[in-house]
Every structure is written in C-alpha cells, then in structure tokens.
Amino acid sequence: MTIRKLEPSEDPPKDLLLLADPSWNMIADYLKRGECFVFEGDSDENKATVGVHVLLPTRPKTVELVNVAVEESHQGRGIGKKLVLHAIETAKTKGFKTIEVGTGNSSLSALGLYQKCGFRMTGIDRDFFVRHYDEEIWENGIQCRDMVRMGMDL
C-alpha cells in the first residue's frame, strides 16, 4: 500500500472525491489549484485506488486539507488516518507552518479523526453548506449546515 501524488496526466478518482464533497464543481476548482494524492490498494492483482486526499495552499505558509475520502468497502482499516497523517507530513516537508481542515457539523467520524490526528477547533463557518451547495446534505440524521474549521501548527 502506498500514497503517491497523482500526476497531471492522470484522471482524478472522481467517485472517491465525491464521497467527501458532493459538488463536482467545487472539487474540480480546488483540484486545479491543489495537489491530489492517492492511496493505492491492497490487491496483488492491481493497484486499486482506495483513498484520496487533496492539499490546497490558501495563504502564505498555510495549506488546507480540502478532501479526504476512503472507498466505503475499505473504511474502518486506518486508511483515513494514514491519509491525514500523510497530508500533515507533506505539508511540513513543503515548508508550510499551518495546516487547516474544514468539515461538516454532521461529519461525526471526521470530527473525531481530525482531533485524533492533532487538529484543534478554530471556528465555525455558519451555514457554509447551505450557502455553497444546491442540495441539502444529511449525515448521521443531522443536516450538514455549518463548517467546523480546525487547524494545527506544524
């Protein structure tokens, strides 16, 4: 199993990216400006992509982890944590001083994962998902309305 940067000539794993963000327009926009990394799988027959993360520089010395997703059949195996830790190490290696992430108020497992990886809550962008997405988003029986902003000094 390896994590590698997706080459510009390669198609991004659209289905995986859509697991973490239901708007292909938003994803396409940040893919143009960021770097996409893929987690390639656990099959001897092929190197299936089972996870993805995207890092997007936002301000001087600051990068945002804008998408983290793991194929549903591979969830619960620690791949998400490996992706987040890889993003943190990549940001450090590239000289960033801060890494940020935003997730929905209804994304309970993601909120736990990011805190386990060392992120701290820094704020709430109220009604972010209502303003920026055409369709309502529901997770865990909760409407996703607010973006919980988190960060970490590197």
Phi and psi in radians as a Rosetta constraint file:
Dihedral C 1 N 2 CA 2 C 2 CIRCULARHARMONIC -2.414 0.35
Dihedral N 2 CA 2 C 2 N 3 CIRCULARHARMONIC 2.711 0.35
Dihedral C 2 N 3 CA 3 C 3 CIRCULARHARMONIC -1.988 0.35
Dihedral N 3 CA 3 C 3 N 4 CIRCULARHARMONIC 2.222 0.35
Dihedral C 3 N 4 CA 4 C 4 CIRCULARHARMONIC -2.440 0.35
Dihedral N 4 CA 4 C 4 N 5 CIRCULARHARMONIC 2.734 0.35
Dihedral C 4 N 5 CA 5 C 5 CIRCULARHARMONIC -1.280 0.35
Dihedral N 5 CA 5 C 5 N 6 CIRCULARHARMONIC 2.334 0.35
Dihedral C 5 N 6 CA 6 C 6 CIRCULARHARMONIC -1.252 0.35
Dihedral N 6 CA 6 C 6 N 7 CIRCULARHARMONIC 2.300 0.35
Dihedral C 6 N 7 CA 7 C 7 CIRCULARHARMONIC -1.312 0.35
Dihedral N 7 CA 7 C 7 N 8 CIRCULARHARMONIC 2.589 0.35
Dihedral C 7 N 8 CA 8 C 8 CIRCULARHARMONIC -0.982 0.35
Dihedral N 8 CA 8 C 8 N 9 CIRCULARHARMONIC -0.505 0.35
Dihedral C 8 N 9 CA 9 C 9 CIRCULARHARMONIC -1.361 0.35
Dihedral N 9 CA 9 C 9 N 10 CIRCULARHARMONIC -0.208 0.35
Dihedral C 9 N 10 CA 10 C 10 CIRCULARHARMONIC -1.579 0.35
Dihedral N 10 CA 10 C 10 N 11 CIRCULARHARMONIC 2.535 0.35
Dihedral C 10 N 11 CA 11 C 11 CIRCULARHARMONIC -1.309 0.35
Dihedral N 11 CA 11 C 11 N 12 CIRCULARHARMONIC 2.390 0.35
Dihedral C 11 N 12 CA 12 C 12 CIRCULARHARMONIC -1.229 0.35
Dihedral N 12 CA 12 C 12 N 13 CIRCULARHARMONIC 2.684 0.35
Dihedral C 12 N 13 CA 13 C 13 CIRCULARHARMONIC -1.333 0.35
Dihedral N 13 CA 13 C 13 N 14 CIRCULARHARMONIC 1.447 0.35
Dihedral C 13 N 14 CA 14 C 14 CIRCULARHARMONIC -0.947 0.35
Dihedral N 14 CA 14 C 14 N 15 CIRCULARHARMONIC -0.834 0.35
Dihedral C 14 N 15 CA 15 C 15 CIRCULARHARMONIC -1.044 0.35
Dihedral N 15 CA 15 C 15 N 16 CIRCULARHARMONIC -0.695 0.35
Dihedral C 15 N 16 CA 16 C 16 CIRCULARHARMONIC -1.176 0.35
Dihedral N 16 CA 16 C 16 N 17 CIRCULARHARMONIC -0.822 0.35
Dihedral C 16 N 17 CA 17 C 17 CIRCULARHARMONIC -1.042 0.35
Dihedral N 17 CA 17 C 17 N 18 CIRCULARHARMONIC -0.631 0.35
Dihedral C 17 N 18 CA 18 C 18 CIRCULARHARMONIC -1.229 0.35
Dihedral N 18 CA 18 C 18 N 19 CIRCULARHARMONIC -0.309 0.35
Dihedral C 18 N 19 CA 19 C 19 CIRCULARHARMONIC -1.128 0.35
Dihedral N 19 CA 19 C 19 N 20 CIRCULARHARMONIC -0.595 0.35
Dihedral C 19 N 20 CA 20 C 20 CIRCULARHARMONIC -1.672 0.35
Dihedral N 20 CA 20 C 20 N 21 CIRCULARHARMONIC -0.331 0.35
Dihedral C 20 N 21 CA 21 C 21 CIRCULARHARMONIC -2.596 0.35
Dihedral N 21 CA 21 C 21 N 22 CIRCULARHARMONIC 1.974 0.35
Dihedral C 21 N 22 CA 22 C 22 CIRCULARHARMONIC -1.333 0.35
Dihedral N 22 CA 22 C 22 N 23 CIRCULARHARMONIC 0.006 0.35
Dihedral C 22 N 23 CA 23 C 23 CIRCULARHARMONIC -1.867 0.35
Dihedral N 23 CA 23 C 23 N 24 CIRCULARHARMONIC 1.879 0.35
Dihedral C 23 N 24 CA 24 C 24 CIRCULARHARMONIC -1.115 0.35
Dihedral N 24 CA 24 C 24 N 25 CIRCULARHARMONIC -0.562 0.35
Dihedral C 24 N 25 CA 25 C 25 CIRCULARHARMONIC -1.075 0.35
Dihedral N 25 CA 25 C 25 N 26 CIRCULARHARMONIC -0.757 0.35
Dihedral C 25 N 26 CA 26 C 26 CIRCULARHARMONIC -1.135 0.35
Dihedral N 26 CA 26 C 26 N 27 CIRCULARHARMONIC -0.762 0.35
Dihedral C 26 N 27 CA 27 C 27 CIRCULARHARMONIC -1.082 0.35
Dihedral N 27 CA 27 C 27 N 28 CIRCULARHARMONIC -0.850 0.35
Dihedral C 27 N 28 CA 28 C 28 CIRCULARHARMONIC -1.022 0.35
Dihedral N 28 CA 28 C 28 N 29 CIRCULARHARMONIC -0.649 0.35
Dihedral C 28 N 29 CA 29 C 29 CIRCULARHARMONIC -1.134 0.35
Dihedral N 29 CA 29 C 29 N 30 CIRCULARHARMONIC -0.850 0.35
Dihedral C 29 N 30 CA 30 C 30 CIRCULARHARMONIC -1.347 0.35
Dihedral N 30 CA 30 C 30 N 31 CIRCULARHARMONIC -0.380 0.35
Dihedral C 30 N 31 CA 31 C 31 CIRCULARHARMONIC -1.140 0.35
Dihedral N 31 CA 31 C 31 N 32 CIRCULARHARMONIC -0.589 0.35
Dihedral C 31 N 32 CA 32 C 32 CIRCULARHARMONIC -1.122 0.35
Dihedral N 32 CA 32 C 32 N 33 CIRCULARHARMONIC -0.557 0.35
Dihedral C 32 N 33 CA 33 C 33 CIRCULARHARMONIC -1.804 0.35
Dihedral N 33 CA 33 C 33 N 34 CIRCULARHARMONIC -0.219 0.35
Dihedral C 33 N 34 CA 34 C 34 CIRCULARHARMONIC -2.028 0.35
Dihedral N 34 CA 34 C 34 N 35 CIRCULARHARMONIC -2.954 0.35
Dihedral C 34 N 35 CA 35 C 35 CIRCULARHARMONIC -2.082 0.35
Dihedral N 35 CA 35 C 35 N 36 CIRCULARHARMONIC 2.289 0.35
Dihedral C 35 N 36 CA 36 C 36 CIRCULARHARMONIC -1.810 0.35
Dihedral N 36 CA 36 C 36 N 37 CIRCULARHARMONIC 2.313 0.35
Dihedral C 36 N 37 CA 37 C 37 CIRCULARHARMONIC -2.105 0.35
Dihedral N 37 CA 37 C 37 N 38 CIRCULARHARMONIC 2.453 0.35
Dihedral C 37 N 38 CA 38 C 38 CIRCULARHARMONIC -2.068 0.35
Dihedral N 38 CA 38 C 38 N 39 CIRCULARHARMONIC 2.538 0.35
Dihedral C 38 N 39 CA 39 C 39 CIRCULARHARMONIC -1.778 0.35
Dihedral N 39 CA 39 C 39 N 40 CIRCULARHARMONIC 2.014 0.35
Dihedral C 39 N 40 CA 40 C 40 CIRCULARHARMONIC -1.761 0.35
Dihedral N 40 CA 40 C 40 N 41 CIRCULARHARMONIC 2.489 0.35
Dihedral C 40 N 41 CA 41 C 41 CIRCULARHARMONIC -1.279 0.35
Dihedral N 41 CA 41 C 41 N 42 CIRCULARHARMONIC -2.956 0.35
Dihedral C 41 N 42 CA 42 C 42 CIRCULARHARMONIC -1.886 0.35
Dihedral N 42 CA 42 C 42 N 43 CIRCULARHARMONIC 0.507 0.35
Dihedral C 42 N 43 CA 43 C 43 CIRCULARHARMONIC -1.959 0.35
Dihedral N 43 CA 43 C 43 N 44 CIRCULARHARMONIC 2.329 0.35
Dihedral C 43 N 44 CA 44 C 44 CIRCULARHARMONIC -1.245 0.35
Dihedral N 44 CA 44 C 44 N 45 CIRCULARHARMONIC -0.477 0.35
Dihedral C 44 N 45 CA 45 C 45 CIRCULARHARMONIC -1.281 0.35
Dihedral N 45 CA 45 C 45 N 46 CIRCULARHARMONIC -0.622 0.35
Dihedral C 45 N 46 CA 46 C 46 CIRCULARHARMONIC -2.672 0.35
Dihedral N 46 CA 46 C 46 N 47 CIRCULARHARMONIC 2.884 0.35
Dihedral C 46 N 47 CA 47 C 47 CIRCULARHARMONIC -1.722 0.35
Dihedral N 47 CA 47 C 47 N 48 CIRCULARHARMONIC 1.207 0.35
Dihedral C 47 N 48 CA 48 C 48 CIRCULARHARMONIC -1.140 0.35
Dihedral N 48 CA 48 C 48 N 49 CIRCULARHARMONIC 2.426 0.35
Dihedral C 48 N 49 CA 49 C 49 CIRCULARHARMONIC -1.437 0.35
Dihedral N 49 CA 49 C 49 N 50 CIRCULARHARMONIC 2.079 0.35
Dihedral C 49 N 50 CA 50 C 50 CIRCULARHARMONIC -2.036 0.35
Dihedral N 50 CA 50 C 50 N 51 CIRCULARHARMONIC -0.095 0.35
Dihedral C 50 N 51 CA 51 C 51 CIRCULARHARMONIC -2.673 0.35
Dihedral N 51 CA 51 C 51 N 52 CIRCULARHARMONIC 2.825 0.35
Dihedral C 51 N 52 CA 52 C 52 CIRCULARHARMONIC -2.691 0.35
Dihedral N 52 CA 52 C 52 N 53 CIRCULARHARMONIC 2.624 0.35
Dihedral C 52 N 53 CA 53 C 53 CIRCULARHARMONIC -2.568 0.35
Dihedral N 53 CA 53 C 53 N 54 CIRCULARHARMONIC 2.684 0.35
Dihedral C 53 N 54 CA 54 C 54 CIRCULARHARMONIC -2.238 0.35
Dihedral N 54 CA 54 C 54 N 55 CIRCULARHARMONIC 2.256 0.35
Dihedral C 54 N 55 CA 55 C 55 CIRCULARHARMONIC -1.878 0.35
Dihedral N 55 CA 55 C 55 N 56 CIRCULARHARMONIC 2.322 0.35
Dihedral C 55 N 56 CA 56 C 56 CIRCULARHARMONIC -2.268 0.35
Dihedral N 56 CA 56 C 56 N 57 CIRCULARHARMONIC 1.990 0.35
Dihedral C 56 N 57 CA 57 C 57 CIRCULARHARMONIC -1.090 0.35
Dihedral N 57 CA 57 C 57 N 58 CIRCULARHARMONIC 2.319 0.35
Dihedral C 57 N 58 CA 58 C 58 CIRCULARHARMONIC -2.046 0.35
Dihedral N 58 CA 58 C 58 N 59 CIRCULARHARMONIC -0.650 0.35
Dihedral C 58 N 59 CA 59 C 59 CIRCULARHARMONIC -2.530 0.35
Dihedral N 59 CA 59 C 59 N 60 CIRCULARHARMONIC 2.929 0.35
Dihedral C 59 N 60 CA 60 C 60 CIRCULARHARMONIC -0.941 0.35
Dihedral N 60 CA 60 C 60 N 61 CIRCULARHARMONIC 2.238 0.35
Dihedral C 60 N 61 CA 61 C 61 CIRCULARHARMONIC 1.182 0.35
Dihedral N 61 CA 61 C 61 N 62 CIRCULARHARMONIC 0.220 0.35
Dihedral C 61 N 62 CA 62 C 62 CIRCULARHARMONIC -2.221 0.35
Dihedral N 62 CA 62 C 62 N 63 CIRCULARHARMONIC 2.359 0.35
Dihedral C 62 N 63 CA 63 C 63 CIRCULARHARMONIC -2.254 0.35
Dihedral N 63 CA 63 C 63 N 64 CIRCULARHARMONIC 2.598 0.35
Dihedral C 63 N 64 CA 64 C 64 CIRCULARHARMONIC -2.038 0.35
Dihedral N 64 CA 64 C 64 N 65 CIRCULARHARMONIC 2.366 0.35
Dihedral C 64 N 65 CA 65 C 65 CIRCULARHARMONIC -1.483 0.35
Dihedral N 65 CA 65 C 65 N 66 CIRCULARHARMONIC 1.772 0.35
Dihedral C 65 N 66 CA 66 C 66 CIRCULARHARMONIC -1.698 0.35
Dihedral N 66 CA 66 C 66 N 67 CIRCULARHARMONIC -0.175 0.35
Dihedral C 66 N 67 CA 67 C 67 CIRCULARHARMONIC -2.763 0.35
Dihedral N 67 CA 67 C 67 N 68 CIRCULARHARMONIC 2.273 0.35
Dihedral C 67 N 68 CA 68 C 68 CIRCULARHARMONIC -2.418 0.35
Dihedral N 68 CA 68 C 68 N 69 CIRCULARHARMONIC 2.178 0.35
Dihedral C 68 N 69 CA 69 C 69 CIRCULARHARMONIC -2.579 0.35
Dihedral N 69 CA 69 C 69 N 70 CIRCULARHARMONIC 2.581 0.35
Dihedral C 69 N 70 CA 70 C 70 CIRCULARHARMONIC -2.284 0.35
Dihedral N 70 CA 70 C 70 N 71 CIRCULARHARMONIC 2.340 0.35
Dihedral C 70 N 71 CA 71 C 71 CIRCULARHARMONIC -0.880 0.35
Dihedral N 71 CA 71 C 71 N 72 CIRCULARHARMONIC 2.371 0.35
Dihedral C 71 N 72 CA 72 C 72 CIRCULARHARMONIC -0.960 0.35
Dihedral N 72 CA 72 C 72 N 73 CIRCULARHARMONIC -0.666 0.35
Dihedral C 72 N 73 CA 73 C 73 CIRCULARHARMONIC -1.228 0.35
Dihedral N 73 CA 73 C 73 N 74 CIRCULARHARMONIC -0.203 0.35
Dihedral C 73 N 74 CA 74 C 74 CIRCULARHARMONIC -1.929 0.35
Dihedral N 74 CA 74 C 74 N 75 CIRCULARHARMONIC 0.058 0.35
Dihedral C 74 N 75 CA 75 C 75 CIRCULARHARMONIC -1.241 0.35
Dihedral N 75 CA 75 C 75 N 76 CIRCULARHARMONIC 2.696 0.35
Dihedral C 75 N 76 CA 76 C 76 CIRCULARHARMONIC 1.465 0.35
Dihedral N 76 CA 76 C 76 N 77 CIRCULARHARMONIC 0.203 0.35
Dihedral C 76 N 77 CA 77 C 77 CIRCULARHARMONIC -1.974 0.35
Dihedral N 77 CA 77 C 77 N 78 CIRCULARHARMONIC 0.141 0.35
Dihedral C 77 N 78 CA 78 C 78 CIRCULARHARMONIC 1.524 0.35
Dihedral N 78 CA 78 C 78 N 79 CIRCULARHARMONIC 0.087 0.35
Dihedral C 78 N 79 CA 79 C 79 CIRCULARHARMONIC -1.187 0.35
Dihedral N 79 CA 79 C 79 N 80 CIRCULARHARMONIC -0.720 0.35
Dihedral C 79 N 80 CA 80 C 80 CIRCULARHARMONIC -1.013 0.35
Dihedral N 80 CA 80 C 80 N 81 CIRCULARHARMONIC -0.762 0.35
Dihedral C 80 N 81 CA 81 C 81 CIRCULARHARMONIC -1.115 0.35
Dihedral N 81 CA 81 C 81 N 82 CIRCULARHARMONIC -0.732 0.35
Dihedral C 81 N 82 CA 82 C 82 CIRCULARHARMONIC -1.068 0.35
Dihedral N 82 CA 82 C 82 N 83 CIRCULARHARMONIC -0.696 0.35
Dihedral C 82 N 83 CA 83 C 83 CIRCULARHARMONIC -1.128 0.35
Dihedral N 83 CA 83 C 83 N 84 CIRCULARHARMONIC -0.774 0.35
Dihedral C 83 N 84 CA 84 C 84 CIRCULARHARMONIC -1.140 0.35
Dihedral N 84 CA 84 C 84 N 85 CIRCULARHARMONIC -0.774 0.35
Dihedral C 84 N 85 CA 85 C 85 CIRCULARHARMONIC -1.134 0.35
Dihedral N 85 CA 85 C 85 N 86 CIRCULARHARMONIC -0.622 0.35
Dihedral C 85 N 86 CA 86 C 86 CIRCULARHARMONIC -1.112 0.35
Dihedral N 86 CA 86 C 86 N 87 CIRCULARHARMONIC -0.727 0.35
Dihedral C 86 N 87 CA 87 C 87 CIRCULARHARMONIC -1.069 0.35
Dihedral N 87 CA 87 C 87 N 88 CIRCULARHARMONIC -0.737 0.35
Dihedral C 87 N 88 CA 88 C 88 CIRCULARHARMONIC -1.097 0.35
Dihedral N 88 CA 88 C 88 N 89 CIRCULARHARMONIC -0.837 0.35
Dihedral C 88 N 89 CA 89 C 89 CIRCULARHARMONIC -1.128 0.35
Dihedral N 89 CA 89 C 89 N 90 CIRCULARHARMONIC -0.689 0.35
Dihedral C 89 N 90 CA 90 C 90 CIRCULARHARMONIC -1.096 0.35
Dihedral N 90 CA 90 C 90 N 91 CIRCULARHARMONIC -0.747 0.35
Dihedral C 90 N 91 CA 91 C 91 CIRCULARHARMONIC -1.075 0.35
Dihedral N 91 CA 91 C 91 N 92 CIRCULARHARMONIC -0.755 0.35
Dihedral C 91 N 92 CA 92 C 92 CIRCULARHARMONIC -1.062 0.35
Dihedral N 92 CA 92 C 92 N 93 CIRCULARHARMONIC -0.831 0.35
Dihedral C 92 N 93 CA 93 C 93 CIRCULARHARMONIC -1.040 0.35
Dihedral N 93 CA 93 C 93 N 94 CIRCULARHARMONIC -0.609 0.35
Dihedral C 93 N 94 CA 94 C 94 CIRCULARHARMONIC -1.444 0.35
Dihedral N 94 CA 94 C 94 N 95 CIRCULARHARMONIC -0.004 0.35
Dihedral C 94 N 95 CA 95 C 95 CIRCULARHARMONIC 1.558 0.35
Dihedral N 95 CA 95 C 95 N 96 CIRCULARHARMONIC 0.183 0.35
Dihedral C 95 N 96 CA 96 C 96 CIRCULARHARMONIC -1.262 0.35
Dihedral N 96 CA 96 C 96 N 97 CIRCULARHARMONIC 2.615 0.35
Dihedral C 96 N 97 CA 97 C 97 CIRCULARHARMONIC -1.804 0.35
Dihedral N 97 CA 97 C 97 N 98 CIRCULARHARMONIC -0.323 0.35
Dihedral C 97 N 98 CA 98 C 98 CIRCULARHARMONIC -2.437 0.35
Dihedral N 98 CA 98 C 98 N 99 CIRCULARHARMONIC 2.426 0.35
Dihedral C 98 N 99 CA 99 C 99 CIRCULARHARMONIC -2.115 0.35
Dihedral N 99 CA 99 C 99 N 100 CIRCULARHARMONIC 2.383 0.35
Dihedral C 99 N 100 CA 100 C 100 CIRCULARHARMONIC -2.150 0.35
Dihedral N 100 CA 100 C 100 N 101 CIRCULARHARMONIC 2.789 0.35
Dihedral C 100 N 101 CA 101 C 101 CIRCULARHARMONIC -2.628 0.35
Dihedral N 101 CA 101 C 101 N 102 CIRCULARHARMONIC 2.587 0.35
Dihedral C 101 N 102 CA 102 C 102 CIRCULARHARMONIC -2.236 0.35
Dihedral N 102 CA 102 C 102 N 103 CIRCULARHARMONIC 2.432 0.35
Dihedral C 102 N 103 CA 103 C 103 CIRCULARHARMONIC -2.508 0.35
Dihedral N 103 CA 103 C 103 N 104 CIRCULARHARMONIC 2.830 0.35
Dihedral C 103 N 104 CA 104 C 104 CIRCULARHARMONIC -1.249 0.35
Dihedral N 104 CA 104 C 104 N 105 CIRCULARHARMONIC 2.613 0.35
Dihedral C 104 N 105 CA 105 C 105 CIRCULARHARMONIC -1.039 0.35
Dihedral N 105 CA 105 C 105 N 106 CIRCULARHARMONIC -0.402 0.35
Dihedral C 105 N 106 CA 106 C 106 CIRCULARHARMONIC -1.645 0.35
Dihedral N 106 CA 106 C 106 N 107 CIRCULARHARMONIC -0.056 0.35
Dihedral C 106 N 107 CA 107 C 107 CIRCULARHARMONIC -1.523 0.35
Dihedral N 107 CA 107 C 107 N 108 CIRCULARHARMONIC 1.267 0.35
Dihedral C 107 N 108 CA 108 C 108 CIRCULARHARMONIC -1.087 0.35
Dihedral N 108 CA 108 C 108 N 109 CIRCULARHARMONIC -0.741 0.35
Dihedral C 108 N 109 CA 109 C 109 CIRCULARHARMONIC -1.199 0.35
Dihedral N 109 CA 109 C 109 N 110 CIRCULARHARMONIC -0.646 0.35
Dihedral C 109 N 110 CA 110 C 110 CIRCULARHARMONIC -1.146 0.35
Dihedral N 110 CA 110 C 110 N 111 CIRCULARHARMONIC -0.715 0.35
Dihedral C 110 N 111 CA 111 C 111 CIRCULARHARMONIC -1.031 0.35
Dihedral N 111 CA 111 C 111 N 112 CIRCULARHARMONIC -0.732 0.35
Dihedral C 111 N 112 CA 112 C 112 CIRCULARHARMONIC -1.176 0.35
Dihedral N 112 CA 112 C 112 N 113 CIRCULARHARMONIC -0.776 0.35
Dihedral C 112 N 113 CA 113 C 113 CIRCULARHARMONIC -1.031 0.35
Dihedral N 113 CA 113 C 113 N 114 CIRCULARHARMONIC -0.866 0.35
Dihedral C 113 N 114 CA 114 C 114 CIRCULARHARMONIC -1.085 0.35
Dihedral N 114 CA 114 C 114 N 115 CIRCULARHARMONIC -0.677 0.35
Dihedral C 114 N 115 CA 115 C 115 CIRCULARHARMONIC -1.187 0.35
Dihedral N 115 CA 115 C 115 N 116 CIRCULARHARMONIC -0.669 0.35
Dihedral C 115 N 116 CA 116 C 116 CIRCULARHARMONIC -1.100 0.35
Dihedral N 116 CA 116 C 116 N 117 CIRCULARHARMONIC -0.493 0.35
Dihedral C 116 N 117 CA 117 C 117 CIRCULARHARMONIC -1.536 0.35
Dihedral N 117 CA 117 C 117 N 118 CIRCULARHARMONIC 0.012 0.35
Dihedral C 117 N 118 CA 118 C 118 CIRCULARHARMONIC 1.875 0.35
Dihedral N 118 CA 118 C 118 N 119 CIRCULARHARMONIC 0.000 0.35
Dihedral C 118 N 119 CA 119 C 119 CIRCULARHARMONIC -1.300 0.35
Dihedral N 119 CA 119 C 119 N 120 CIRCULARHARMONIC 2.589 0.35
Dihedral C 119 N 120 CA 120 C 120 CIRCULARHARMONIC -2.099 0.35
Dihedral N 120 CA 120 C 120 N 121 CIRCULARHARMONIC 2.550 0.35
Dihedral C 120 N 121 CA 121 C 121 CIRCULARHARMONIC -1.201 0.35
Dihedral N 121 CA 121 C 121 N 122 CIRCULARHARMONIC 2.355 0.35
Dihedral C 121 N 122 CA 122 C 122 CIRCULARHARMONIC -2.101 0.35
Dihedral N 122 CA 122 C 122 N 123 CIRCULARHARMONIC -0.274 0.35
Dihedral C 122 N 123 CA 123 C 123 CIRCULARHARMONIC 2.978 0.35
Dihedral N 123 CA 123 C 123 N 124 CIRCULARHARMONIC 3.103 0.35
Dihedral C 123 N 124 CA 124 C 124 CIRCULARHARMONIC -2.297 0.35
Dihedral N 124 CA 124 C 124 N 125 CIRCULARHARMONIC 2.247 0.35
Dihedral C 124 N 125 CA 125 C 125 CIRCULARHARMONIC -1.699 0.35
Dihedral N 125 CA 125 C 125 N 126 CIRCULARHARMONIC 1.654 0.35
Dihedral C 125 N 126 CA 126 C 126 CIRCULARHARMONIC -1.103 0.35
Dihedral N 126 CA 126 C 126 N 127 CIRCULARHARMONIC 2.358 0.35
Dihedral C 126 N 127 CA 127 C 127 CIRCULARHARMONIC 1.069 0.35
Dihedral N 127 CA 127 C 127 N 128 CIRCULARHARMONIC 0.381 0.35
Dihedral C 127 N 128 CA 128 C 128 CIRCULARHARMONIC -0.949 0.35
Dihedral N 128 CA 128 C 128 N 129 CIRCULARHARMONIC -0.845 0.35
Dihedral C 128 N 129 CA 129 C 129 CIRCULARHARMONIC -1.293 0.35
Dihedral N 129 CA 129 C 129 N 130 CIRCULARHARMONIC -0.415 0.35
Dihedral C 129 N 130 CA 130 C 130 CIRCULARHARMONIC -1.273 0.35
Dihedral N 130 CA 130 C 130 N 131 CIRCULARHARMONIC -0.702 0.35
Dihedral C 130 N 131 CA 131 C 131 CIRCULARHARMONIC -1.278 0.35
Dihedral N 131 CA 131 C 131 N 132 CIRCULARHARMONIC -0.625 0.35
Dihedral C 131 N 132 CA 132 C 132 CIRCULARHARMONIC -1.827 0.35
Dihedral N 132 CA 132 C 132 N 133 CIRCULARHARMONIC -0.095 0.35
Dihedral C 132 N 133 CA 133 C 133 CIRCULARHARMONIC -2.197 0.35
Dihedral N 133 CA 133 C 133 N 134 CIRCULARHARMONIC 2.386 0.35
Dihedral C 133 N 134 CA 134 C 134 CIRCULARHARMONIC -1.251 0.35
Dihedral N 134 CA 134 C 134 N 135 CIRCULARHARMONIC -0.654 0.35
Dihedral C 134 N 135 CA 135 C 135 CIRCULARHARMONIC -1.757 0.35
Dihedral N 135 CA 135 C 135 N 136 CIRCULARHARMONIC 2.597 0.35
Dihedral C 135 N 136 CA 136 C 136 CIRCULARHARMONIC -1.162 0.35
Dihedral N 136 CA 136 C 136 N 137 CIRCULARHARMONIC 2.548 0.35
Dihedral C 136 N 137 CA 137 C 137 CIRCULARHARMONIC -2.018 0.35
Dihedral N 137 CA 137 C 137 N 138 CIRCULARHARMONIC 2.276 0.35
Dihedral C 137 N 138 CA 138 C 138 CIRCULARHARMONIC -2.194 0.35
Dihedral N 138 CA 138 C 138 N 139 CIRCULARHARMONIC 2.321 0.35
Dihedral C 138 N 139 CA 139 C 139 CIRCULARHARMONIC -2.450 0.35
Dihedral N 139 CA 139 C 139 N 140 CIRCULARHARMONIC 2.448 0.35
Dihedral C 139 N 140 CA 140 C 140 CIRCULARHARMONIC 0.940 0.35
Dihedral N 140 CA 140 C 140 N 141 CIRCULARHARMONIC 0.533 0.35
Dihedral C 140 N 141 CA 141 C 141 CIRCULARHARMONIC 1.279 0.35
Dihedral N 141 CA 141 C 141 N 142 CIRCULARHARMONIC 0.246 0.35
Dihedral C 141 N 142 CA 142 C 142 CIRCULARHARMONIC -2.137 0.35
Dihedral N 142 CA 142 C 142 N 143 CIRCULARHARMONIC 2.352 0.35
Dihedral C 142 N 143 CA 143 C 143 CIRCULARHARMONIC -1.270 0.35
Dihedral N 143 CA 143 C 143 N 144 CIRCULARHARMONIC 2.290 0.35
Dihedral C 143 N 144 CA 144 C 144 CIRCULARHARMONIC -1.438 0.35
Dihedral N 144 CA 144 C 144 N 145 CIRCULARHARMONIC 1.851 0.35
Dihedral C 144 N 145 CA 145 C 145 CIRCULARHARMONIC -2.008 0.35
Dihedral N 145 CA 145 C 145 N 146 CIRCULARHARMONIC -0.819 0.35
Dihedral C 145 N 146 CA 146 C 146 CIRCULARHARMONIC -1.836 0.35
Dihedral N 146 CA 146 C 146 N 147 CIRCULARHARMONIC 2.534 0.35
Dihedral C 146 N 147 CA 147 C 147 CIRCULARHARMONIC -1.664 0.35
Dihedral N 147 CA 147 C 147 N 148 CIRCULARHARMONIC 2.160 0.35
Dihedral C 147 N 148 CA 148 C 148 CIRCULARHARMONIC -1.527 0.35
Dihedral N 148 CA 148 C 148 N 149 CIRCULARHARMONIC 2.051 0.35
Dihedral C 148 N 149 CA 149 C 149 CIRCULARHARMONIC -1.607 0.35
Dihedral N 149 CA 149 C 149 N 150 CIRCULARHARMONIC 2.367 0.35
Dihedral C 149 N 150 CA 150 C 150 CIRCULARHARMONIC -2.363 0.35
Dihedral N 150 CA 150 C 150 N 151 CIRCULARHARMONIC 2.723 0.35
Dihedral C 150 N 151 CA 151 C 151 CIRCULARHARMONIC -2.646 0.35
Dihedral N 151 CA 151 C 151 N 152 CIRCULARHARMONIC 2.949 0.35
Dihedral C 151 N 152 CA 152 C 152 CIRCULARHARMONIC -2.646 0.35
Dihedral N 152 CA 152 C 152 N 153 CIRCULARHARMONIC 2.340 0.35
Dihedral C 152 N 153 CA 153 C 153 CIRCULARHARMONIC -1.400 0.35
Dihedral N 153 CA 153 C 153 N 154 CIRCULARHARMONIC 2.366 0.35
